Amino acid sequence: MRQPVRCEGPDRRREADEGSGGRAVAVRAPGILERKVRQADRKAVGEVRRELRELLDRWAPPDGRAPADPEVAVLLTSELVTNALLHTEGGAVVTARVTDRLRVEVRDFAARRPEPRAPSAAGTSGRGLMLVRALADDWGIRPEGNGKCVWFELGGGGGPA
């Protein structure tokens, strides 16, 4: 296991821009992606993966090192967005920030905290947070108003150290 869950207080909170609309992608600055995902919009998971790949392809830090392995970043983002769509109501807001590290946050509107659990051999769920814990350099959950934010970070150099 890579990292235990880290809880953050509301002081790390970032407000989402409510004006971006249903499927709109708001690029705030170079290296930032923000996207709202509507509840039950399963095709949005693939769209978020594509948009994250595009963001990572566009971002070239001065030292030339990628902030994260794109495949790991896409996998973990896909897991968090899928969890938000399957286990909460009201959709989610996905934010990705690229600097010398990649930080992805998925905010939803359900206060219930996700708990990592061991998946059953025949089960189709229970692996998402296990993957995040194993592959992310850092991750956590923090309260967000009437919901929560599940986030992860990947460092530079092509993946977990």
Secondary structure as the mmCIF struct_conf table of DSSP 4:
data_model
#
loop_
_struct_conf.conf_type_id
_struct_conf.id
_struct_conf.beg_label_comp_id
_struct_conf.beg_label_asym_id
_struct_conf.beg_label_seq_id
_struct_conf.end_label_comp_id
_struct_conf.end_label_asym_id
_struct_conf.end_label_seq_id
STRN STRN1 ARG A 6 CYS A 7
HELX_RH_3T_P HELX_RH_3T_P1 PRO A 10 ARG A 12
HELX_RH_3T_P HELX_RH_3T_P2 GLU A 18 SER A 20
BEND BEND1 GLY A 22 ARG A 23
STRN STRN2 VAL A 25 ALA A 26
BEND BEND2 ALA A 29 ALA A 29
TURN_TY1_P TURN_TY1_P1 PRO A 30 GLY A 31
STRN STRN3 ILE A 32 VAL A 37
TURN_TY1_P TURN_TY1_P2 GLN A 39 ALA A 40
TURN_TY1_P TURN_TY1_P3 ARG A 42 ARG A 42
HELX_RH_AL_P HELX_RH_AL_P1 LYS A 43 ARG A 58
TURN_TY1_P TURN_TY1_P4 PRO A 62 ASP A 63
BEND BEND3 PRO A 67 ALA A 68
HELX_RH_AL_P HELX_RH_AL_P2 PRO A 70 HIS A 87
BEND BEND4 GLU A 89 GLY A 90
STRN STRN4 ALA A 92 VAL A 98
BEND BEND5 THR A 99 ARG A 101
STRN STRN5 LEU A 102 ASP A 108
BEND BEND6 PHE A 109 PHE A 109
BEND BEND7 ARG A 112 ARG A 112
HELX_LH_PP_P HELX_LH_PP_P1 ARG A 113 PRO A 114
HELX_LH_PP_P HELX_LH_PP_P2 ALA A 118 SER A 120
BEND BEND8 ALA A 121 ALA A 122
BEND BEND9 THR A 124 GLY A 126
HELX_RH_AL_P HELX_RH_AL_P3 GLY A 128 LEU A 135
BEND BEND10 ASP A 137 ASP A 137
STRN STRN6 ASP A 138 GLU A 144
TURN_TY1_P TURN_TY1_P5 GLY A 145 ASN A 146
STRN STRN7 GLY A 147 LEU A 154
TURN_TY1_P TURN_TY1_P6 GLY A 156 GLY A 158
BEND BEND11 GLY A 159 GLY A 159
#
